[in-house]
Amino acid sequence: MDKKLEQIIELDKKYYLNTFGARTPVCFERGEGIYLYDTAGERYTDFFAGIAVNALGHGNPVVVNAIKEQAEKLIHCSNLYYNEPQAKLAELICENSCADKVFFANSGAEANEGAMKLARIYYKKKYGKDTKKNTFICLNKSFHGRTITTATATGQDKYKLPYAPLTPGFKHVDINDIAQLENAVDETVCGIILEPVQGESGVYPLTQEYAKRARELCDEKDMLLIFDEVQTGIGRTGRLFGYEYLGIEPDIFTLAKALGGGVPIGCLCAKGDVTRGFDPGDHGTTFGGNPLACAAGYASLKTIIDQRLWENAEKMGNIITNNIYGIYDNSAVREVRHAGLMVAIELSIPYAAEVKKELFEQKFLVGSVGDSILRVLPPLIITEQDCWDFRNAFKLAVRKVSTYAYKKD
């Protein structure tokens, strides 16, 4: 371990709240394309993209120049005044999606909270402040954020039970179980909140049949269909937006992660009558939609649209999946699930953390879920050669860990 890294780790232990535990022992100083370079000058291939944030990789010149130019002019001003980068990014999103209007926040969690606030106030204004239509149906194994309310919406006890009492008005059903969804609907439900693909729990896509039935129920029972596209939006699934992957349109959807090219930004997007739910003073933000974040967001999104990078995501996701399935005739791999470049590799042995560590030793960065799932979320700009390089590194990592596991057992 180099001396500079040791100093950084000591500072972290002394001054940073221990929410991340003992992190992977590396500190990155710069990035270029799909590569990151640490304090010792070692190069790593980033197949996790900052958890699906760096869709264009690192140091994209269009995004970097947009940030530089905007920083020299104006970084922040109050939302009491008009903001050109904000207006231009709003137009770009609406012109390329089903949204009619948007609201910018600082993160995916904030965007999701905004979506829930919009749904509730829409029905209060429609039926009166005493309406009982204020409950949301969410999915088990979902992930919507770490605030109290978004953690409550999340379908994983580990993220919310430690913070009880939780926000009331949420119930959960299993993904793709239409009967459960139908049975959960009653007169109190104002919205169904879905991820087109559940990412954090291990890449579980909605079926088109399930998404279609959710849309029908919302139309029949006067409910809003809300899509959390924080991870699935902006080309990740092989479509520009995840709802396109499913062939339906939500009433509200949220964006974050890849939208800002690495600069924090979230976005609440709405269409039709629901856009009239918020009146002046009903919602707001200090930093959300500031000129710097919106300039970065415009440059990043415009580049992805101009280059149609969702098409590359679809192609490369298929190549990664086929490559992994071909390694050991499935003796080491139980299943590969993917939607574009959202990929989960489920191992037949409970050693995902060890495989991830072996990949790190080979200078490949990936994530893991539980004991047996690897998460692969590379930048949308990867090439077929990058896929083969990952396949070879994965094969070696699994071979080493399988040998270790066999001896241990």
N, C-alpha and C positions, 0 to 999 in steps of 0.2 A: 504494500500500500504506500502510495507516494505521500510525502510530508504534507503537501497542501490539502489533500483529501483528509488526512488525519486531523488537521486543524479545523476543517469545516465540520467534521463529525463531532468534534469536541464542542464547538460552538452550538451546534444543533442540540446536543444532549443537555447543554447548560441552559439554553434560552428558549427552545421551541417546545410547545406543549406536545406531549408524547402521544399524538393521535395516530401516527404511522408506524410506531414501534421501531425496531431495528431495520432501517431501509436497506435496499440493495447497496452494497458498498461501492458506489461510484458517484461522481459529480460531473455533470456535463457542462462544458463551457461554451460550445458552439455547435451549430448544425449546418449541414449542406445537403440538400436533396433528401434522400432517405437515410442519411448517415448522421450520427452524433459523435462528438469527440470529447473525451474526458480530460480531466486536469493533467493526466500523464501523456496526453496526445494520442491515446488509443482510439481506434475507430470502431463504432458499433453500428450494425444495421437495425434501424428502428422499424420493427414489424408490430408496433403497438401504437405509434403515432400520438403519444401523449393521451392515450385512451380515446382514440378516434377524433382528436382535435386537429392534428397537423395533416389535413387531407392533401395539401400541396407539398408536403415534406417541410424541410427547414430552409429558411433563407430564400424563399421564392422572391425573385427580384421585383416582380410587380407589386407584391404585398409590401415588401420592405420599402420600396420607393414611395408607395402611398402613405405608409406610416411616417416616413421621414418628412415628406412634403407637408403632411397635415400637422405634424408636431411643430414644424417651423412656423406655421400659421396660427393654429389654435388647437389646444388639447382638450379644453373643457369650457363649456358655458352652460348656464342654467337652461332647463327646458321651458322656462318662461319666454324664451326667445326662439326664433326660427333657426334652423340648423341645416345647411345644404347637404352635407354628407348623409345626415339622417333621412332627409326627404328622398335623396337619390337611392339609398339602399332600400327604403320602404317601397319605392316604385319598382325596383328590380325584383324584389321578392314577389310582389303582387302580380307583376306582369308575367312571371314564370311559374305561378302556382295558382291554386284555387282561391287564395286569400283575396279579400277586398280591402282589408285594412290590417295594420300591424302596430304593435307596441314593443319598444325595445327595453330590455332589462339587462342585468349584469351576468346572469347565469341561467342554466337550465332549470334549476330549482325555482328561481324567481319567476321565470316564464311559466312554469307549471302552476305555481301559486296564483299568478295572474289569470291563468285559464280557469281555475276553479272559482276565483272571485267573480270573473266575468259571467260564468254560468249561473252562479247563485243570484247575482244582482239582476241578471236578465230576467229570471223568473219572478223575482220580487217585484220588478217593475211591470211585468206582464200580468201577474195575478194578485199583487198586493203584498205588503211587507210581512203579513202573517202566513203566507203560503208555506205548506209543508214540503214543497218541492225543492229539497236542498241536499239530497243524498247522492253519493257517487258510487257506481259499481266499478271496481278495479280488479286486477288479476293477481292471483297468487304467483309468487316468484317474480313479480314486477319490480322495477326500481324507478322512482320518480324524483329523488332528491333527499337531502339531509336536514331540511328544516322540519319543525315539528309536524306541519301539515303534510308536506310532501313525503315525509317518512311514514305518516299514517296511511297515505295512499299507497305506499310501497307494500308489496305483498310478501315481505320477509320480516319475521319477528325480530331478528337480530338487529335490525336497523331502527326499530321503534319501541319495543317493549321496555328497554332501559329508561325511556324518557316519558313514561306514563305519568299523569293522565294525558291521553292523546286527543286530538281534535275529533269531535263527533261527526257522524255523517258519512261513514265509509263502510262498504262491505266488499268482500272479495270472493271470486269464483275462479275455477280452474281454466287455464288457457284452452281454447278450442272446444270446450264443452258447451254446446249450444243449449242443451236442456238446463244446465245450471244457470246460464245467463238469462234464459227466459224466466226461470223460477225466481230470480233475484229482482226482477222488475216489478215495481209497485208504484203507487201514486206519489211516493216521496222522492223518486229518483229524478234528478235533473240532468245527469250526465253519465256516460260510460267512458272511462279513461283507459286507453289501450296503447301499448307500444306495438307498432307494426311488426317488429322483431324484438323479443326480450333479449337484451344484450348482456346485462350484468350477471344474470343467472346462468348464462351459457348458450346464447344464440338459439332461441326457440321462436320460429316465425308463426304469426297468425296464419291460419288457412284462409283462402279466399272465401270459402263457404261461411266460415265463422264471421269474418269481417262484413260480408254481405248481410248476414242475419243481424248483426249489431246495427248496421245502417238502417235496415228495415224496421227494427224495433224502435229506434230513435224516431223515425218518421211516424210510426204508428202510435207511439205513446207520448209524443211531444217531449222528447229528451234530446240532449245535445251529444253528438259523437265527438270526443276529444282524443286526438292522437298526440302522444308524447313522441316527437321526432327529434329529441335532443341528440340521440345517437344515430338514428336511421336517416335523418335528413341530410341534404347537401351531397348526394351522390353515393353514399356509403353502400346502399343495398343493390346497386346496379340500375337505379332510377334516380332522378334528381331528388325526389321525395319518396318516402316509404309508402305513402298512401297510393302512389302510382303502381307500386309493386303489387298491391292488393286489388286495384281496379275500382276503388271507391273514393269518395271525397268526404273528409270530416267537416264538421261545423267550425271546429277550433283545432289548431295544431301548434306545437311549440318547436322552436329550434334553439340550438346553442352550439357547443363543441366546435364543429368544423366551420361554422359561419364566420368567425372572426379571423381565421388564418393563424390562430394562436393567441390573439388578443381577446380577453374575456368579453363576451356579449351573449345575450339571450334574446329571444324574440317570441312574442305571442301573436299568432296569426288567426284571423277570424273572417268569416264570410257571411253574407246575407244579413238577415234581421239581427243576428246576435251582435253585430258590430255596433248596434245602437244601445247595447247594454250599459256601456260606460258613458256617463256624462262628465263634464268638467268637475274635477275634484274627487271623483270616485276612485281614482287610482293615480299613482305617480311614481317618480323616481328621481334621485339626485344625479347619479352617475350614468344611469341607463341611457343608451343612445347618444353618448357624447361624440363629438366630432372625430376623435381619434379612432374609437372603436368602430364607428360606422364607415370611416374611410377604409380601414382594414377589411371590414366585412364586405364592402362593395368590391374592392380589388380581388378578394379571395373568391367570392361568389361569381363575379363576372368571369374570372379566369376559368373556373370549373365549368360554367355554362358555355363559354366560347370554345373550350377544348373538349366538351362533352365527355368529361372524365368518368361519368357514371358508366359509360360503355366500356371503358378500360377496367373499371371495378368489376363489372359482370364477367368479362373475359378472364381477368386474372384470378378472380374467386373460383371460377370453374377449374382453372389450371391447378391452383393450390389443392383444391379438393381431390381432383383426379390423381395428382402426384402423391398425396398422402395415402390415399386408399391403395395405391399400388405398391407400397413399401414391403409389407409383410403378409399380404393376403389377409389382412384384418386381424392377425394374431396379436398385434400390439395396439391396434386402433379399433375400438368398438364402433365408432360412428363419427362422421364429419358432417356438421350442420353448417350451412352457410346461406347468406343472402348477399350477393355481391362480395365485397371485401369485409363483411362481418363473418368471421369463421370461428367455429368451435371444434376442436379436436378432442373427442372423448376417448380416453385411453381405456384399455382393458385391465390395467393395473392402477392401483391407487397411489400413483407417484407423480402427479402433475407438477407439484412444486419442485421435485427433483429434476424432472425433464426441463422445466423452465430454468433451473439453475445451470444445468448442463448447456442449454442453449446460450445462456448468458456467458458462460466460459468460452463459447465459440463466437462471442460478440454479436449475438442476436437477441433482441428484446421482444418478449411476448408477455402476456398476462396469464393468470390461472384462476380457476374457480373451483373451490372445494378440493377434493382429493384427486380427481381424475380428469378435469377439463382444462384444456389450454385455450386461451382467447387470442386470436390473431386478428389485428386491426391495422394493417399497414397503410401508408399513404396511398392515395388513389393513383399516384404516378408510377407505381412499380412496373417493372418489365417482366417478360417471361423468364429471362435469365435470373432475375431476383427470386422468382418463384422456385426455380430449380436450385438455386443456392440455399434457399430455406429448406427445401426438401432434403438436401444432402445433410445439412446441419441437424435437422430433426431426426433423420435416420440414425446418425451417429449418436445423438443424445439418447434416443430410445434404446439403442443397443447397449449403451453403457449402463443406463438405469435398469434395464431388464436383467442384465447380468448381476447387478447389485441386489436387485429385488429377489432373484432366484437364490443367491447365496444367503440372503437374510432369512428367507422363508425356510 
